[in-house]
Amino acid sequence: MSSPIASPRFSFLDRSRTREGHDGPQALRGTVVLAREVESLGYHRFWVSEHHSVPGVAGSAPTVLAAAVAAATSAIRVGTGGVMLPNHQPLVVAEQFGVLASLFPGRIDMGLGRSVGFTDGVRRALGHGKEDAEDFPGRLAELLGWIDGTQQAHPQVHARPAEGLRIPAYVLAIGEGAAVAAAAGLPLVIGDLRGRGKVLRAIEVYRRDFRPSARAERPEVIVSGTVAVAGSAEAARRLLVPEAWAMAYARTHGSFPPLAPAEEIERRTMTAKERELYERGLDGHIHGTEEQVTEQLERAIEETGADEVLVTTSTYDREALVDSLRRLAGIAGLRH
């Protein structure tokens, strides 16, 4: 009997996290370099994300960054995880992906989310409020209509060069977003793997209510989350430390910091609240040696029935991250 890990595809999402001593421009160039590494290891996709005015994240323009990644690679699928549709006019998003799909035919994915700006100030600067997220289904339908050539709201207006192109669309969702993906007949990207109960309930709703469409005949589930593999369980845990501290700091200070080295974080004196959030941030992720991660991934894949695993690991030590991805590629039997 083959391992469950042999069935799903494996992909990677990079959030272009800044690091102490490495600024935003370096983070973006690092994303492009990492994409080449991920491609060489045999991963299926490489996706980039959208964040606005977040000090620790450089990736603010995912379609621009996706173009750079696609130009620097040759075969791996490239896309967005995702473009936050409430922040943009659907016509403009369609045009951007039309350009990408024209320049890199057969390699571009359109991952779409419903989040709006991180703070009230960011939302005002973007010209959108929380209410725009509530119209995500409508914006999604309009966007797909621009690409399919079926939109009727704006007669004689066309999204060129997108109209008529086959651009795969994916819905990034937590909770209620699964119903949106099901109603639209689109693949679902859901995470993270730590909140397994909530994820499983959302996947159940998605599969139950899925309506086949011209874009997808059957439900397709991509589960996302942190996966860290190293030569020892402790080394793998240290890969989790920078992001766990960044999240704890953000929740206690209101600002998302650049990633710091694990050894520096471990020497810090933390308040009781910081320590609580930090320890919580370390819990539940898939991490350990190859043997330990194999067992954890098998369980996750069996429980979710995932068609694909989208790895979202962020850490300070990029060499250790690449080593983790190399070890994971070995576990998954990816072809280099």
C-alpha positions in Angstrom: 0.0 0.0 0.0 1.4 3.4 -1.0 1.8 6.3 1.4 -0.9 9.0 1.4 1.9 11.5 0.8 2.5 10.0 -2.6 -0.9 11.2 -3.9 -1.2 15.0 -3.4 0.9 17.6 -5.2 3.2 19.8 -3.1 3.6 23.6 -3.6 5.0 26.6 -1.8 3.8 30.1 -0.9 6.3 32.8 0.0 5.1 35.9 1.8 8.3 37.8 1.1 9.0 38.3 4.8 11.6 40.9 5.7 14.4 39.8 8.1 16.6 41.7 10.4 19.5 43.1 8.3 17.6 42.4 5.1 15.2 45.0 3.8 12.1 44.9 1.6 13.9 45.0 -1.7 16.2 42.2 -0.6 13.1 40.2 0.5 11.5 40.5 -2.9 14.7 39.5 -4.7 15.0 36.6 -2.2 11.5 35.5 -3.2 12.7 35.2 -6.8 15.8 33.3 -5.8 13.7 30.9 -3.7 11.3 30.3 -6.5 14.2 28.9 -8.6 15.2 26.6 -5.7 11.6 25.4 -5.3 11.3 24.7 -9.0 14.6 22.7 -9.0 13.2 20.5 -6.2 10.1 19.5 -8.2 7.3 21.4 -6.5 4.1 22.0 -8.5 3.5 25.7 -7.8 5.1 28.8 -6.4 2.7 31.5 -5.1 3.2 35.0 -3.7 0.9 37.0 -1.4 -0.6 40.5 -1.0 -0.1 42.7 2.1 -0.3 46.4 2.4 1.6 48.6 4.9 2.8 45.6 6.9 6.4 46.3 8.1 7.5 42.7 8.1 6.1 41.8 4.6 7.4 43.2 1.4 5.0 41.6 -1.0 2.4 44.3 -1.8 1.9 43.8 -5.5 1.5 40.0 -6.1 0.8 40.2 -9.9 4.0 42.2 -10.4 6.0 39.8 -8.2 4.5 36.8 -10.0 5.7 38.2 -13.3 9.2 38.4 -11.9 9.0 34.8 -10.6 7.6 33.5 -13.8 10.4 35.2 -15.8 13.0 33.7 -13.6 11.7 30.1 -13.8 10.8 27.9 -16.7 8.2 25.2 -15.8 6.8 25.6 -12.3 3.3 27.1 -12.1 3.2 30.6 -10.7 0.4 32.5 -9.0 -1.0 34.5 -6.2 -2.0 33.4 -2.8 -3.7 35.6 -3.3 -4.9 38.8 -4.8 -7.3 40.3 -2.3 -10.3 41.0 -4.5 -12.1 43.6 -2.3 -9.0 45.9 -2.7 -9.2 46.0 -6.5 -11.6 46.5 -9.5 -12.3 43.1 -11.0 -11.7 44.5 -14.5 -8.1 45.5 -13.6 -7.4 42.2 -11.9 -8.7 40.4 -15.1 -6.4 42.5 -17.3 -3.4 41.9 -15.1 -3.8 38.1 -15.2 -4.5 38.3 -18.9 -1.1 39.9 -19.4 0.5 37.3 -17.1 -1.2 34.4 -18.9 -0.3 35.8 -22.3 3.4 36.2 -21.3 3.6 32.8 -19.5 1.0 30.5 -21.2 -0.1 27.5 -19.2 1.8 28.5 -16.0 -0.3 31.2 -14.3 -2.7 30.6 -11.4 -5.2 33.2 -10.1 -5.6 32.7 -6.4 -8.2 35.1 -4.9 -9.0 36.1 -1.3 -11.6 38.3 0.4 -9.4 40.1 3.0 -9.2 43.9 3.2 -6.6 46.1 4.6 -4.9 45.3 8.0 -6.0 48.5 9.7 -8.6 51.3 9.3 -5.9 53.5 7.9 -4.8 51.0 5.3 -8.4 50.4 4.3 -9.0 54.2 3.9 -5.8 54.5 1.8 -6.9 51.6 -0.4 -10.4 53.2 -0.8 -12.2 50.2 0.6 -13.9 49.2 3.9 -14.8 46.0 5.6 -18.1 46.0 3.8 -16.4 45.4 0.5 -15.3 41.9 1.8 -19.0 41.0 2.1 -19.5 41.4 -1.6 -16.7 38.9 -2.4 -19.0 36.5 -4.2 -20.2 39.3 -6.5 -16.7 40.6 -7.2 -15.6 37.0 -7.9 -18.5 36.5 -10.4 -17.7 39.8 -12.1 -14.0 38.9 -12.4 -14.7 35.5 -13.9 -17.2 37.1 -16.3 -14.5 39.4 -17.6 -12.3 36.5 -18.3 -15.0 34.2 -19.8 -16.5 37.1 -21.8 -19.9 36.6 -20.1 -20.2 39.8 -18.0 -23.2 42.0 -18.9 -22.9 44.9 -16.5 -20.6 46.9 -18.8 -21.7 46.4 -22.5 -19.0 46.8 -25.1 -16.2 46.8 -22.5 -13.8 43.9 -22.7 -10.9 42.7 -20.5 -8.1 42.5 -23.0 -6.1 40.3 -23.3 -7.7 38.2 -20.6 -11.1 37.5 -22.4 -11.2 34.0 -23.7 -8.0 32.8 -22.0 -8.0 29.8 -19.7 -6.7 31.2 -16.4 -7.3 28.7 -13.5 -9.0 30.4 -10.5 -8.7 29.4 -6.8 -10.6 30.7 -3.8 -8.6 31.3 -0.6 -10.9 30.7 2.3 -11.4 30.2 6.0 -14.9 29.1 7.2 -17.6 30.8 5.2 -15.3 31.3 2.2 -15.6 27.5 1.5 -19.2 28.1 0.6 -18.2 30.8 -1.9 -15.8 28.4 -3.6 -18.4 25.6 -3.7 -21.1 27.9 -5.2 -18.7 29.2 -7.8 -17.4 25.7 -8.7 -13.8 26.6 -8.0 -10.9 24.8 -6.2 -10.6 25.7 -2.5 -7.3 26.7 -0.8 -7.8 26.5 3.0 -5.6 26.5 6.1 -4.0 26.4 8.3 -3.3 22.8 9.3 -3.2 23.7 13.0 -6.9 24.5 13.2 -7.8 21.0 11.9 -11.3 20.8 13.3 -12.4 24.1 11.7 -10.7 23.2 8.4 -12.3 19.8 8.3 -15.8 21.3 8.8 -15.2 23.9 6.0 -14.0 21.2 3.7 -17.0 19.1 4.4 -19.3 22.0 3.5 -17.3 22.7 0.4 -17.5 19.1 -0.9 -21.2 18.8 0.0 -22.3 22.0 -1.7 -19.9 22.0 -4.7 -21.5 22.8 -8.0 -19.5 21.6 -11.0 -18.6 24.4 -13.4 -16.7 24.9 -16.6 -13.6 25.6 -14.5 -13.8 22.5 -12.3 -15.9 19.3 -12.6 -15.2 18.1 -9.1 -14.2 19.6 -5.7 -10.4 20.2 -5.4 -8.9 20.9 -2.0 -5.5 22.5 -1.4 -4.6 22.6 2.3 -2.0 25.2 3.4 0.2 25.4 6.5 3.7 25.5 7.9 5.8 22.4 7.4 9.4 22.3 8.8 11.7 19.3 8.3 15.3 19.1 9.7 17.8 16.6 10.9 16.4 16.7 14.5 13.1 17.7 16.1 14.8 20.6 17.9 16.3 22.0 14.6 12.9 21.8 13.0 11.3 23.6 16.0 13.9 26.4 15.7 12.7 27.0 12.1 9.3 27.9 13.7 10.7 30.4 16.2 11.1 33.6 14.1 7.5 33.5 12.8 6.1 32.5 16.2 7.8 35.5 17.9 6.8 37.9 15.1 3.1 36.9 15.6 3.4 37.3 19.4 5.0 40.7 19.0 2.3 41.9 16.5 -0.5 40.8 18.8 1.0 42.7 21.8 2.5 45.7 20.1 0.3 46.2 17.0 3.2 46.1 14.6 4.5 43.1 12.6 8.3 43.0 12.9 11.0 41.6 10.5 11.9 38.1 11.3 14.8 37.7 13.8 17.3 34.9 14.2 16.0 32.1 16.4 18.9 32.3 18.9 18.3 36.0 19.4 14.6 35.4 20.2 15.4 32.5 22.6 17.6 34.9 24.6 14.9 37.5 25.0 13.0 38.3 28.2 9.3 38.2 27.4 6.3 39.4 29.3 3.8 36.7 30.4 1.5 37.6 27.6 4.2 37.6 25.0 5.4 34.2 26.3 1.9 32.8 26.1 1.4 33.9 22.5 4.9 32.8 21.5 4.5 29.3 22.9 1.0 29.1 21.3 2.6 30.1 18.0 5.0 27.2 18.1 2.2 24.6 18.8 0.5 22.4 16.3 2.6 22.9 13.2 3.8 20.0 11.2 7.5 19.7 12.0 10.3 17.3 13.0 12.6 14.8 11.3 11.6 13.2 8.0 10.1 10.2 9.9 8.1 12.5 12.2 6.9 14.8 9.4 5.9 11.8 7.3 3.6 10.5 10.0 2.1 13.9 10.7 1.5 14.6 7.0 0.0 11.2 6.4 -2.5 11.9 9.1 -3.3 15.4 7.8 -3.8 14.2 4.2 -6.0 11.3 5.3 -8.2 13.6 7.4 -8.5 16.3 4.8 -8.4 14.3 1.6 -6.2 17.0 0.2 -5.4 17.1 -3.5 -2.4 19.4 -2.7 -0.4 20.7 0.2 0.6 24.3 0.0 3.6 24.9 2.3 3.7 28.4 3.8 6.8 28.2 6.1 8.5 31.5 6.9 11.8 31.7 8.8 14.9 33.8 9.3 17.4 31.2 8.1 16.9 30.8 4.4 19.5 28.0 4.0 17.6 26.0 6.6 14.3 26.7 4.8 15.7 25.4 1.5 17.1 22.3 3.4 13.6 21.8 4.9 12.0 22.0 1.4 14.6 19.6 0.1 13.9 17.1 2.8 10.2 17.5 2.2 10.6 16.9 -1.5 12.4 13.7 -0.6 9.5 12.6 1.7 6.9 13.4 -1.0 8.9 11.7 -3.8 9.1 14.8 -5.9 11.0 14.5 -9.2 13.9 16.9 -9.3 
